[in-house]
Amino acid sequence: MANDPEEENKKGTGLGGKISGAAQVIIGEIEEIGGILTADPVTRAEGELNVEIGKAREEAEAGLEESQDKED
């Protein structure tokens, strides 16, 4: 079966992986806002870092999916 959820989870390209990248971006944005509101530069910087990592994770997952599609 081509779209078997269990097979996708084994590969790491299922919905869980996509949500984790997006969730990291959302959490980072919340931390960034919290750092601004509390005037805490460390929290703000941590939020910015989480946003960047979340976006990089989403790009990497998209690239991995494309390469797997080309192999099939």
PQR file of N, CA, C, O and H, with PARSE charges and radii, in Angstrom:
ATOM      1  N   MET A   1       0.843  -1.175   0.000 -0.4000 1.5000
ATOM      2  CA  MET A   1       0.000   0.000   0.000 -0.0000 2.0000
ATOM      3  C   MET A   1       0.893   1.245   0.000  0.5500 1.7000
ATOM      4  O   MET A   1       1.785   1.351   0.842 -0.5500 1.4000
ATOM      5  N   ALA A   2       0.681   2.164  -0.899 -0.4000 1.5000
ATOM      6  CA  ALA A   2       1.559   3.326  -1.068 -0.0000 2.0000
ATOM      7  C   ALA A   2       1.429   4.348   0.053  0.5500 1.7000
ATOM      8  O   ALA A   2       2.423   4.973   0.423 -0.5500 1.4000
ATOM      9  H   ALA A   2      -0.043   2.078  -1.583  0.4000 1.0000
ATOM     10  N   ASN A   3       0.256   4.532   0.592 -0.4000 1.5000
ATOM     11  CA  ASN A   3       0.038   5.550   1.624 -0.0000 2.0000
ATOM     12  C   ASN A   3      -0.250   4.927   2.982  0.5500 1.7000
ATOM     13  O   ASN A   3      -1.101   5.418   3.724 -0.5500 1.4000
ATOM     14  H   ASN A   3      -0.552   4.025   0.291  0.4000 1.0000
ATOM     15  N   ASP A   4       0.450   3.855   3.308 -0.4000 1.5000
ATOM     16  CA  ASP A   4       0.271   3.179   4.583 -0.0000 2.0000
ATOM     17  C   ASP A   4       0.856   4.049   5.695  0.5500 1.7000
ATOM     18  O   ASP A   4       2.056   4.325   5.682 -0.5500 1.4000
ATOM     19  H   ASP A   4       1.142   3.456   2.706  0.4000 1.0000
ATOM     20  N   PRO A   5       0.031   4.492   6.669 -0.5600 1.5000
ATOM     21  CA  PRO A   5       0.526   5.367   7.744  0.2800 2.0000
ATOM     22  C   PRO A   5       1.651   4.738   8.557  0.5500 1.7000
ATOM     23  O   PRO A   5       2.577   5.438   8.967 -0.5500 1.4000
ATOM     24  N   GLU A   6       1.589   3.437   8.797 -0.4000 1.5000
ATOM     25  CA  GLU A   6       2.640   2.786   9.573 -0.0000 2.0000
ATOM     26  C   GLU A   6       3.961   2.822   8.816  0.5500 1.7000
ATOM     27  O   GLU A   6       5.018   3.018   9.416 -0.5500 1.4000
ATOM     28  H   GLU A   6       0.837   2.868   8.464  0.4000 1.0000
ATOM     29  N   GLU A   7       3.906   2.634   7.502 -0.4000 1.5000
ATOM     30  CA  GLU A   7       5.120   2.680   6.684 -0.0000 2.0000
ATOM     31  C   GLU A   7       5.704   4.086   6.670  0.5500 1.7000
ATOM     32  O   GLU A   7       6.922   4.250   6.744 -0.5500 1.4000
ATOM     33  H   GLU A   7       3.048   2.475   7.014  0.4000 1.0000
ATOM     34  N   GLU A   8       4.850   5.103   6.577 -0.4000 1.5000
ATOM     35  CA  GLU A   8       5.319   6.484   6.584 -0.0000 2.0000
ATOM     36  C   GLU A   8       5.955   6.836   7.917  0.5500 1.7000
ATOM     37  O   GLU A   8       6.962   7.543   7.942 -0.5500 1.4000
ATOM     38  H   GLU A   8       3.861   4.969   6.517  0.4000 1.0000
ATOM     39  N   ASN A   9       5.399   6.363   9.027 -0.4000 1.5000
ATOM     40  CA  ASN A   9       5.970   6.647  10.339 -0.0000 2.0000
ATOM     41  C   ASN A   9       7.325   5.981  10.505  0.5500 1.7000
ATOM     42  O   ASN A   9       8.206   6.538  11.160 -0.5500 1.4000
ATOM     43  H   ASN A   9       4.581   5.788   9.007  0.4000 1.0000
ATOM     44  N   LYS A  10       7.511   4.797   9.923 -0.4000 1.5000
ATOM     45  CA  LYS A  10       8.807   4.130   9.987 -0.0000 2.0000
ATOM     46  C   LYS A  10       9.856   4.932   9.246  0.5500 1.7000
ATOM     47  O   LYS A  10      11.005   5.004   9.682 -0.5500 1.4000
ATOM     48  H   LYS A  10       6.796   4.345   9.391  0.4000 1.0000
ATOM     49  N   LYS A  11       9.473   5.540   8.122 -0.4000 1.5000
ATOM     50  CA  LYS A  11      10.393   6.352   7.335 -0.0000 2.0000
ATOM     51  C   LYS A  11      10.665   7.701   7.995  0.5500 1.7000
ATOM     52  O   LYS A  11      11.682   8.335   7.710 -0.5500 1.4000
ATOM     53  H   LYS A  11       8.540   5.481   7.768  0.4000 1.0000
ATOM     54  N   GLY A  12       9.783   8.139   8.859 -0.4000 1.5000
ATOM     55  CA  GLY A  12       9.954   9.435   9.511 -0.0000 2.0000
ATOM     56  C   GLY A  12       9.414  10.588   8.690  0.5500 1.7000
ATOM     57  O   GLY A  12       9.727  11.746   8.969 -0.5500 1.4000
ATOM     58  H   GLY A  12       8.957   7.624   9.091  0.4000 1.0000
ATOM     59  N   THR A  13       8.599  10.288   7.673 -0.4000 1.5000
ATOM     60  CA  THR A  13       8.060  11.353   6.836 -0.0000 2.0000
ATOM     61  C   THR A  13       6.564  11.508   7.034  0.5500 1.7000
ATOM     62  O   THR A  13       5.897  12.141   6.216 -0.5500 1.4000
ATOM     63  H   THR A  13       8.344   9.348   7.446  0.4000 1.0000
ATOM     64  N   GLY A  14       6.032  10.948   8.094 -0.4000 1.5000
ATOM     65  CA  GLY A  14       4.605  11.027   8.337 -0.0000 2.0000
ATOM     66  C   GLY A  14       4.194  12.387   8.880  0.5500 1.7000
ATOM     67  O   GLY A  14       4.990  13.324   8.939 -0.5500 1.4000
ATOM     68  H   GLY A  14       6.575  10.434   8.758  0.4000 1.0000
ATOM     69  N   LEU A  15       2.963  12.465   9.263 -0.4000 1.5000
ATOM     70  CA  LEU A  15       2.399  13.716   9.765 -0.0000 2.0000
ATOM     71  C   LEU A  15       3.107  14.180  11.030  0.5500 1.7000
ATOM     72  O   LEU A  15       3.230  15.384  11.257 -0.5500 1.4000
ATOM     73  H   LEU A  15       2.316  11.703   9.215  0.4000 1.0000
ATOM     74  N   GLY A  16       3.572  13.253  11.855 -0.4000 1.5000
ATOM     75  CA  GLY A  16       4.266  13.611  13.094 -0.0000 2.0000
ATOM     76  C   GLY A  16       5.506  14.452  12.861  0.5500 1.7000
ATOM     77  O   GLY A  16       5.767  15.390  13.614 -0.5500 1.4000
ATOM     78  H   GLY A  16       3.471  12.275  11.670  0.4000 1.0000
ATOM     79  N   GLY A  17       6.270  14.134  11.838 -0.4000 1.5000
ATOM     80  CA  GLY A  17       7.462  14.903  11.509 -0.0000 2.0000
ATOM     81  C   GLY A  17       7.132  16.296  11.032  0.5500 1.7000
ATOM     82  O   GLY A  17       7.827  17.254  11.371 -0.5500 1.4000
ATOM     83  H   GLY A  17       6.058  13.372  11.226  0.4000 1.0000
ATOM     84  N   LYS A  18       6.075  16.419  10.245 -0.4000 1.5000
ATOM     85  CA  LYS A  18       5.667  17.726   9.739 -0.0000 2.0000
ATOM     86  C   LYS A  18       5.142  18.600  10.869  0.5500 1.7000
ATOM     87  O   LYS A  18       5.402  19.803  10.906 -0.5500 1.4000
ATOM     88  H   LYS A  18       5.511  15.641   9.969  0.4000 1.0000
ATOM     89  N   ILE A  19       4.410  17.998  11.779 -0.4000 1.5000
ATOM     90  CA  ILE A  19       3.869  18.762  12.896 -0.0000 2.0000
ATOM     91  C   ILE A  19       4.995  19.231  13.807  0.5500 1.7000
ATOM     92  O   ILE A  19       4.943  20.348  14.323 -0.5500 1.4000
ATOM     93  H   ILE A  19       4.199  17.021  11.748  0.4000 1.0000
ATOM     94  N   SER A  20       5.997  18.410  14.010 -0.4000 1.5000
ATOM     95  CA  SER A  20       7.058  18.795  14.935 -0.0000 2.0000
ATOM     96  C   SER A  20       7.832  20.010  14.433  0.5500 1.7000
ATOM     97  O   SER A  20       8.217  20.862  15.234 -0.5500 1.4000
ATOM     98  H   SER A  20       6.039  17.503  13.591  0.4000 1.0000
ATOM     99  N   GLY A  21       8.070  20.112  13.122 -0.4000 1.5000
ATOM    100  CA  GLY A  21       8.745  21.285  12.572 -0.0000 2.0000
ATOM    101  C   GLY A  21       7.898  22.530  12.729  0.5500 1.7000
ATOM    102  O   GLY A  21       8.395  23.583  13.127 -0.5500 1.4000
ATOM    103  H   GLY A  21       7.757  19.421  12.470  0.4000 1.0000
ATOM    104  N   ALA A  22       6.603  22.406  12.413 -0.4000 1.5000
ATOM    105  CA  ALA A  22       5.704  23.542  12.543 -0.0000 2.0000
ATOM    106  C   ALA A  22       5.517  23.918  14.009  0.5500 1.7000
ATOM    107  O   ALA A  22       5.438  25.099  14.349 -0.5500 1.4000
ATOM    108  H   ALA A  22       6.199  21.550  12.090  0.4000 1.0000
ATOM    109  N   ALA A  23       5.448  22.919  14.864 -0.4000 1.5000
ATOM    110  CA  ALA A  23       5.276  23.192  16.296 -0.0000 2.0000
ATOM    111  C   ALA A  23       6.483  23.925  16.849  0.5500 1.7000
ATOM    112  O   ALA A  23       6.338  24.810  17.692 -0.5500 1.4000
ATOM    113  H   ALA A  23       5.512  21.960  14.588  0.4000 1.0000
ATOM    114  N   GLN A  24       7.667  23.569  16.388 -0.4000 1.5000
ATOM    115  CA  GLN A  24       8.868  24.238  16.867 -0.0000 2.0000
ATOM    116  C   GLN A  24       8.877  25.699  16.439  0.5500 1.7000
ATOM    117  O   GLN A  24       9.316  26.566  17.194 -0.5500 1.4000
ATOM    118  H   GLN A  24       7.785  22.850  15.704  0.4000 1.0000
ATOM    119  N   VAL A  25       8.395  25.974  15.234 -0.4000 1.5000
ATOM    120  CA  VAL A  25       8.308  27.357  14.772 -0.0000 2.0000
ATOM    121  C   VAL A  25       7.320  28.140  15.640  0.5500 1.7000
ATOM    122  O   VAL A  25       7.603  29.267  16.046 -0.5500 1.4000
ATOM    123  H   VAL A  25       8.037  25.269  14.621  0.4000 1.0000
ATOM    124  N   ILE A  26       6.184  27.550  15.915 -0.4000 1.5000
ATOM    125  CA  ILE A  26       5.149  28.222  16.733 -0.0000 2.0000
ATOM    126  C   ILE A  26       5.668  28.480  18.141  0.5500 1.7000
ATOM    127  O   ILE A  26       5.508  29.578  18.673 -0.5500 1.4000
ATOM    128  H   ILE A  26       5.955  26.634  15.585  0.4000 1.0000
ATOM    129  N   ILE A  27       6.282  27.482  18.738 -0.4000 1.5000
ATOM    130  CA  ILE A  27       6.825  27.647  20.086 -0.0000 2.0000
ATOM    131  C   ILE A  27       7.902  28.725  20.097  0.5500 1.7000
ATOM    132  O   ILE A  27       7.966  29.539  21.019 -0.5500 1.4000
ATOM    133  H   ILE A  27       6.412  26.590  18.305  0.4000 1.0000
ATOM    134  N   GLY A  28       8.746  28.726  19.071 -0.4000 1.5000
ATOM    135  CA  GLY A  28       9.784  29.746  18.972 -0.0000 2.0000
ATOM    136  C   GLY A  28       9.217  31.146  18.878  0.5500 1.7000
ATOM    137  O   GLY A  28       9.733  32.079  19.494 -0.5500 1.4000
ATOM    138  H   GLY A  28       8.695  28.065  18.323  0.4000 1.0000
ATOM    139  N   GLU A  29       8.136  31.292  18.090 -0.4000 1.5000
ATOM    140  CA  GLU A  29       7.512  32.611  17.974 -0.0000 2.0000
ATOM    141  C   GLU A  29       6.904  33.058  19.300  0.5500 1.7000
ATOM    142  O   GLU A  29       6.971  34.235  19.654 -0.5500 1.4000
ATOM    143  H   GLU A  29       7.717  30.535  17.589  0.4000 1.0000
ATOM    144  N   ILE A  30       6.316  32.123  20.024 -0.4000 1.5000
ATOM    145  CA  ILE A  30       5.745  32.453  21.337 -0.0000 2.0000
ATOM    146  C   ILE A  30       6.859  32.860  22.305  0.5500 1.7000
ATOM    147  O   ILE A  30       6.713  33.829  23.050 -0.5500 1.4000
ATOM    148  H   ILE A  30       6.261  31.167  19.736  0.4000 1.0000
ATOM    149  N   GLU A  31       7.972  32.116  22.293 -0.4000 1.5000
ATOM    150  CA  GLU A  31       9.103  32.474  23.155 -0.0000 2.0000
ATOM    151  C   GLU A  31       9.663  33.847  22.793  0.5500 1.7000
ATOM    152  O   GLU A  31      10.016  34.643  23.663 -0.5500 1.4000
ATOM    153  H   GLU A  31       8.090  31.329  21.688  0.4000 1.0000
ATOM    154  N   GLU A  32       9.734  34.102  21.507 -0.4000 1.5000
ATOM    155  CA  GLU A  32      10.258  35.390  21.053 -0.0000 2.0000
ATOM    156  C   GLU A  32       9.372  36.539  21.553  0.5500 1.7000
ATOM    157  O   GLU A  32       9.881  37.554  22.027 -0.5500 1.4000
ATOM    158  H   GLU A  32       9.447  33.456  20.800  0.4000 1.0000
ATOM    159  N   ILE A  33       8.077  36.382  21.449 -0.4000 1.5000
ATOM    160  CA  ILE A  33       7.142  37.404  21.944 -0.0000 2.0000
ATOM    161  C   ILE A  33       7.259  37.539  23.455  0.5500 1.7000
ATOM    162  O   ILE A  33       7.267  38.648  23.988 -0.5500 1.4000
ATOM    163  H   ILE A  33       7.663  35.557  21.063  0.4000 1.0000
ATOM    164  N   GLY A  34       7.350  36.398  24.147 -0.4000 1.5000
ATOM    165  CA  GLY A  34       7.513  36.436  25.601 -0.0000 2.0000
ATOM    166  C   GLY A  34       8.783  37.151  26.016  0.5500 1.7000
ATOM    167  O   GLY A  34       8.794  37.896  26.996 -0.5500 1.4000
ATOM    168  H   GLY A  34       7.344  35.497  23.714  0.4000 1.0000
ATOM    169  N   GLY A  35       9.854  36.925  25.268 -0.4000 1.5000
ATOM    170  CA  GLY A  35      11.112  37.612  25.560 -0.0000 2.0000
ATOM    171  C   GLY A  35      11.008  39.111  25.346  0.5500 1.7000
ATOM    172  O   GLY A  35      11.590  39.897  26.094 -0.5500 1.4000
ATOM    173  H   GLY A  35       9.845  36.320  24.472  0.4000 1.0000
ATOM    174  N   ILE A  36      10.269  39.498  24.328 -0.4000 1.5000
ATOM    175  CA  ILE A  36      10.065  40.933  24.070 -0.0000 2.0000
ATOM    176  C   ILE A  36       9.235  41.554  25.183  0.5500 1.7000
ATOM    177  O   ILE A  36       9.563  42.630  25.684 -0.5500 1.4000
ATOM    178  H   ILE A  36       9.797  38.860  23.721  0.4000 1.0000
ATOM    179  N   LEU A  37       8.153  40.873  25.569 -0.4000 1.5000
ATOM    180  CA  LEU A  37       7.258  41.423  26.602 -0.0000 2.0000
ATOM    181  C   LEU A  37       7.931  41.510  27.969  0.5500 1.7000
ATOM    182  O   LEU A  37       7.653  42.428  28.741 -0.5500 1.4000
ATOM    183  H   LEU A  37       7.886  40.000  25.162  0.4000 1.0000
ATOM    184  N   THR A  38       8.811  40.562  28.270 -0.4000 1.5000
ATOM    185  CA  THR A  38       9.468  40.564  29.583 -0.0000 2.0000
ATOM    186  C   THR A  38      10.844  41.214  29.546  0.5500 1.7000
ATOM    187  O   THR A  38      11.540  41.268  30.561 -0.5500 1.4000
ATOM    188  H   THR A  38       9.037  39.817  27.643  0.4000 1.0000
ATOM    189  N   ALA A  39      11.231  41.704  28.386 -0.4000 1.5000
ATOM    190  CA  ALA A  39      12.544  42.339  28.193 -0.0000 2.0000
ATOM    191  C   ALA A  39      13.673  41.378  28.544  0.5500 1.7000
ATOM    192  O   ALA A  39      14.689  41.779  29.112 -0.5500 1.4000
ATOM    193  H   ALA A  39      10.666  41.661  27.562  0.4000 1.0000
ATOM    194  N   ASP A  40      13.484  40.098  28.196 -0.4000 1.5000
ATOM    195  CA  ASP A  40      14.493  39.074  28.459 -0.0000 2.0000
ATOM    196  C   ASP A  40      15.162  38.705  27.130  0.5500 1.7000
ATOM    197  O   ASP A  40      14.571  38.000  26.311 -0.5500 1.4000
ATOM    198  H   ASP A  40      12.659  39.772  27.734  0.4000 1.0000
ATOM    199  N   PRO A  41      16.377  39.174  26.921 -0.5600 1.5000
ATOM    200  CA  PRO A  41      17.030  38.924  25.633  0.2800 2.0000
ATOM    201  C   PRO A  41      17.371  37.446  25.404  0.5500 1.7000
ATOM    202  O   PRO A  41      17.437  37.001  24.258 -0.5500 1.4000
ATOM    203  N   VAL A  42      17.585  36.692  26.466 -0.4000 1.5000
ATOM    204  CA  VAL A  42      17.903  35.276  26.313 -0.0000 2.0000
ATOM    205  C   VAL A  42      16.678  34.519  25.789  0.5500 1.7000
ATOM    206  O   VAL A  42      16.799  33.694  24.883 -0.5500 1.4000
ATOM    207  H   VAL A  42      17.532  37.054  27.397  0.4000 1.0000
ATOM    208  N   THR A  43      15.522  34.793  26.347 -0.4000 1.5000
ATOM    209  CA  THR A  43      14.297  34.136  25.895 -0.0000 2.0000
ATOM    210  C   THR A  43      13.984  34.521  24.457  0.5500 1.7000
ATOM    211  O   THR A  43      13.571  33.681  23.658 -0.5500 1.4000
ATOM    212  H   THR A  43      15.424  35.463  27.083  0.4000 1.0000
ATOM    213  N   ARG A  44      14.180  35.769  24.139 -0.4000 1.5000
ATOM    214  CA  ARG A  44      13.931  36.225  22.768 -0.0000 2.0000
ATOM    215  C   ARG A  44      14.874  35.518  21.796  0.5500 1.7000
ATOM    216  O   ARG A  44      14.445  35.059  20.738 -0.5500 1.4000
ATOM    217  H   ARG A  44      14.517  36.451  24.788  0.4000 1.0000
ATOM    218  N   ALA A  45      16.148  35.430  22.148 -0.4000 1.5000
ATOM    219  CA  ALA A  45      17.125  34.765  21.280 -0.0000 2.0000
ATOM    220  C   ALA A  45      16.821  33.273  21.141  0.5500 1.7000
ATOM    221  O   ALA A  45      16.979  32.701  20.062 -0.5500 1.4000
ATOM    222  H   ALA A  45      16.497  35.802  23.007  0.4000 1.0000
ATOM    223  N   GLU A  46      16.390  32.655  22.221 -0.4000 1.5000
ATOM    224  CA  GLU A  46      16.028  31.242  22.162 -0.0000 2.0000
ATOM    225  C   GLU A  46      14.827  31.039  21.244  0.5500 1.7000
ATOM    226  O   GLU A  46      14.765  30.059  20.502 -0.5500 1.4000
ATOM    227  H   GLU A  46      16.262  33.120  23.097  0.4000 1.0000
ATOM    228  N   GLY A  47      13.885  31.959  21.298 -0.4000 1.5000
ATOM    229  CA  GLY A  47      12.736  31.894  20.404 -0.0000 2.0000
ATOM    230  C   GLY A  47      13.143  32.034  18.951  0.5500 1.7000
ATOM    231  O   GLY A  47      12.654  31.300  18.092 -0.5500 1.4000
ATOM    232  H   GLY A  47      13.936  32.755  21.901  0.4000 1.0000
ATOM    233  N   GLU A  48      14.036  32.974  18.673 -0.4000 1.5000
ATOM    234  CA  GLU A  48      14.517  33.154  17.301 -0.0000 2.0000
ATOM    235  C   GLU A  48      15.218  31.889  16.809  0.5500 1.7000
ATOM    236  O   GLU A  48      15.039  31.482  15.661 -0.5500 1.4000
ATOM    237  H   GLU A  48      14.433  33.570  19.372  0.4000 1.0000
ATOM    238  N   LEU A  49      16.011  31.274  17.677 -0.4000 1.5000
ATOM    239  CA  LEU A  49      16.713  30.048  17.323 -0.0000 2.0000
ATOM    240  C   LEU A  49      15.720  28.925  17.010  0.5500 1.7000
ATOM    241  O   LEU A  49      15.888  28.202  16.027 -0.5500 1.4000
ATOM    242  H   LEU A  49      16.157  31.605  18.610  0.4000 1.0000
ATOM    243  N   ASN A  50      14.693  28.780  17.842 -0.4000 1.5000
ATOM    244  CA  ASN A  50      13.697  27.743  17.608 -0.0000 2.0000
ATOM    245  C   ASN A  50      12.950  27.959  16.299  0.5500 1.7000
ATOM    246  O   ASN A  50      12.619  26.992  15.612 -0.5500 1.4000
ATOM    247  H   ASN A  50      14.556  29.366  18.640  0.4000 1.0000
ATOM    248  N   VAL A  51      12.680  29.202  15.947 -0.4000 1.5000
ATOM    249  CA  VAL A  51      12.017  29.496  14.677 -0.0000 2.0000
ATOM    250  C   VAL A  51      12.913  29.064  13.520  0.5500 1.7000
ATOM    251  O   VAL A  51      12.449  28.419  12.580 -0.5500 1.4000
ATOM    252  H   VAL A  51      12.948  29.987  16.505  0.4000 1.0000
ATOM    253  N   GLU A  52      14.181  29.414  13.588 -0.4000 1.5000
ATOM    254  CA  GLU A  52      15.115  29.053  12.521 -0.0000 2.0000
ATOM    255  C   GLU A  52      15.270  27.532  12.403  0.5500 1.7000
ATOM    256  O   GLU A  52      15.294  26.992  11.297 -0.5500 1.4000
ATOM    257  H   GLU A  52      14.558  29.937  14.352  0.4000 1.0000
ATOM    258  N   ILE A  53      15.374  26.854  13.532 -0.4000 1.5000
ATOM    259  CA  ILE A  53      15.520  25.397  13.514 -0.0000 2.0000
ATOM    260  C   ILE A  53      14.259  24.745  12.970  0.5500 1.7000
ATOM    261  O   ILE A  53      14.339  23.793  12.194 -0.5500 1.4000
ATOM    262  H   ILE A  53      15.355  27.293  14.431  0.4000 1.0000
ATOM    263  N   GLY A  54      13.099  25.245  13.366 -0.4000 1.5000
ATOM    264  CA  GLY A  54      11.844  24.692  12.866 -0.0000 2.0000
ATOM    265  C   GLY A  54      11.720  24.838  11.358  0.5500 1.7000
ATOM    266  O   GLY A  54      11.279  23.912  10.676 -0.5500 1.4000
ATOM    267  H   GLY A  54      13.033  26.018  13.997  0.4000 1.0000
ATOM    268  N   LYS A  55      12.110  26.000  10.833 -0.4000 1.5000
ATOM    269  CA  LYS A  55      12.056  26.215   9.384 -0.0000 2.0000
ATOM    270  C   LYS A  55      13.059  25.321   8.664  0.5500 1.7000
ATOM    271  O   LYS A  55      12.749  24.769   7.609 -0.5500 1.4000
ATOM    272  H   LYS A  55      12.468  26.752  11.387  0.4000 1.0000
ATOM    273  N   ALA A  56      14.249  25.175   9.219 -0.4000 1.5000
ATOM    274  CA  ALA A  56      15.257  24.304   8.613 -0.0000 2.0000
ATOM    275  C   ALA A  56      14.791  22.849   8.624  0.5500 1.7000
ATOM    276  O   ALA A  56      15.018  22.104   7.671 -0.5500 1.4000
ATOM    277  H   ALA A  56      14.501  25.624  10.076  0.4000 1.0000
ATOM    278  N   ARG A  57      14.141  22.462   9.708 -0.4000 1.5000
ATOM    279  CA  ARG A  57      13.631  21.098   9.812 -0.0000 2.0000
ATOM    280  C   ARG A  57      12.560  20.831   8.753  0.5500 1.7000
ATOM    281  O   ARG A  57      12.539  19.766   8.136 -0.5500 1.4000
ATOM    282  H   ARG A  57      13.957  23.068  10.483  0.4000 1.0000
ATOM    283  N   GLU A  58      11.665  21.814   8.546 -0.4000 1.5000
ATOM    284  CA  GLU A  58      10.626  21.664   7.531 -0.0000 2.0000
ATOM    285  C   GLU A  58      11.243  21.561   6.137  0.5500 1.7000
ATOM    286  O   GLU A  58      10.800  20.747   5.327 -0.5500 1.4000
ATOM    287  H   GLU A  58      11.681  22.680   9.047  0.4000 1.0000
ATOM    288  N   GLU A  59      12.257  22.375   5.848 -0.4000 1.5000
ATOM    289  CA  GLU A  59      12.925  22.332   4.545 -0.0000 2.0000
ATOM    290  C   GLU A  59      13.630  20.997   4.340  0.5500 1.7000
ATOM    291  O   GLU A  59      13.582  20.426   3.251 -0.5500 1.4000
ATOM    292  H   GLU A  59      12.617  23.037   6.506  0.4000 1.0000
ATOM    293  N   ALA A  60      14.280  20.504   5.377 -0.4000 1.5000
ATOM    294  CA  ALA A  60      14.980  19.226   5.280 -0.0000 2.0000
ATOM    295  C   ALA A  60      14.001  18.083   5.043  0.5500 1.7000
ATOM    296  O   ALA A  60      14.269  17.187   4.243 -0.5500 1.4000
ATOM    297  H   ALA A  60      14.319  20.967   6.262  0.4000 1.0000
ATOM    298  N   GLU A  61      12.876  18.115   5.733 -0.4000 1.5000
ATOM    299  CA  GLU A  61      11.866  17.083   5.547 -0.0000 2.0000
ATOM    300  C   GLU A  61      11.290  17.129   4.142  0.5500 1.7000
ATOM    301  O   GLU A  61      11.038  16.086   3.539 -0.5500 1.4000
ATOM    302  H   GLU A  61      12.658  18.843   6.383  0.4000 1.0000
ATOM    303  N   ALA A  62      11.079  18.332   3.615 -0.4000 1.5000
ATOM    304  CA  ALA A  62      10.554  18.469   2.252 -0.0000 2.0000
ATOM    305  C   ALA A  62      11.572  17.938   1.241  0.5500 1.7000
ATOM    306  O   ALA A  62      11.201  17.259   0.284 -0.5500 1.4000
ATOM    307  H   ALA A  62      11.284  19.179   4.104  0.4000 1.0000
ATOM    308  N   GLY A  63      12.845  18.244   1.451 -0.4000 1.5000
ATOM    309  CA  GLY A  63      13.888  17.740   0.573 -0.0000 2.0000
ATOM    310  C   GLY A  63      13.999  16.223   0.625  0.5500 1.7000
ATOM    311  O   GLY A  63      14.224  15.572  -0.396 -0.5500 1.4000
ATOM    312  H   GLY A  63      13.147  18.796   2.228  0.4000 1.0000
ATOM    313  N   LEU A  64      13.842  15.670   1.814 -0.4000 1.5000
ATOM    314  CA  LEU A  64      13.896  14.229   1.973 -0.0000 2.0000
ATOM    315  C   LEU A  64      12.730  13.567   1.252  0.5500 1.7000
ATOM    316  O   LEU A  64      12.908  12.544   0.590 -0.5500 1.4000
ATOM    317  H   LEU A  64      13.659  16.199   2.643  0.4000 1.0000
ATOM    318  N   GLU A  65      11.552  14.140   1.375 -0.4000 1.5000
ATOM    319  CA  GLU A  65      10.389  13.607   0.686 -0.0000 2.0000
ATOM    320  C   GLU A  65      10.578  13.646  -0.826  0.5500 1.7000
ATOM    321  O   GLU A  65      10.222  12.693  -1.520 -0.5500 1.4000
ATOM    322  H   GLU A  65      11.408  14.971   1.912  0.4000 1.0000
ATOM    323  N   GLU A  66      11.138  14.744  -1.344 -0.4000 1.5000
ATOM    324  CA  GLU A  66      11.372  14.861  -2.774 -0.0000 2.0000
ATOM    325  C   GLU A  66      12.365  13.803  -3.253  0.5500 1.7000
ATOM    326  O   GLU A  66      12.160  13.179  -4.294 -0.5500 1.4000
ATOM    327  H   GLU A  66      11.428  15.518  -0.781  0.4000 1.0000
ATOM    328  N   SER A  67      13.438  13.606  -2.492 -0.4000 1.5000
ATOM    329  CA  SER A  67      14.431  12.607  -2.901 -0.0000 2.0000
ATOM    330  C   SER A  67      13.873  11.193  -2.840  0.5500 1.7000
ATOM    331  O   SER A  67      14.232  10.351  -3.663 -0.5500 1.4000
ATOM    332  H   SER A  67      13.605  14.113  -1.647  0.4000 1.0000
ATOM    333  N   GLN A  68      13.005  10.925  -1.881 -0.4000 1.5000
ATOM    334  CA  GLN A  68      12.389   9.603  -1.786 -0.0000 2.0000
ATOM    335  C   GLN A  68      11.405   9.398  -2.930  0.5500 1.7000
ATOM    336  O   GLN A  68      11.280   8.286  -3.442 -0.5500 1.4000
ATOM    337  H   GLN A  68      12.713  11.609  -1.212  0.4000 1.0000
ATOM    338  N   ASP A  69      10.705  10.456  -3.338 -0.4000 1.5000
ATOM    339  CA  ASP A  69       9.788  10.354  -4.456 -0.0000 2.0000
ATOM    340  C   ASP A  69      10.536  10.081  -5.760  0.5500 1.7000
ATOM    341  O   ASP A  69      10.048   9.336  -6.611 -0.5500 1.4000
ATOM    342  H   ASP A  69      10.806  11.359  -2.921  0.4000 1.0000
ATOM    343  N   LYS A  70      11.713  10.678  -5.919 -0.4000 1.5000
ATOM    344  CA  LYS A  70      12.512  10.467  -7.119 -0.0000 2.0000
ATOM    345  C   LYS A  70      13.036   9.036  -7.182  0.5500 1.7000
ATOM    346  O   LYS A  70      13.174   8.474  -8.269 -0.5500 1.4000
ATOM    347  H   LYS A  70      12.109  11.283  -5.228  0.4000 1.0000
ATOM    348  N   GLU A  71      13.329   8.443  -6.026 -0.4000 1.5000
ATOM    349  CA  GLU A  71      13.817   7.073  -5.982 -0.0000 2.0000
ATOM    350  C   GLU A  71      12.722   6.084  -6.364  0.5500 1.7000
ATOM    351  O   GLU A  71      13.001   5.043  -6.959 -0.5500 1.4000
ATOM    352  H   GLU A  71      13.217   8.900  -5.143  0.4000 1.0000
ATOM    353  N   ASP A  72      11.481   6.409  -6.023 -0.4000 1.5000
ATOM    354  CA  ASP A  72      10.353   5.503  -6.311 -0.0000 2.0000
ATOM    355  C   ASP A  72      10.000   5.626  -7.744  0.5500 1.7000
ATOM    356  O   ASP A  72       9.079   4.956  -8.212 -0.5500 1.4000
ATOM    357  H   ASP A  72      11.255   7.255  -5.540  0.4000 1.0000
TER
END
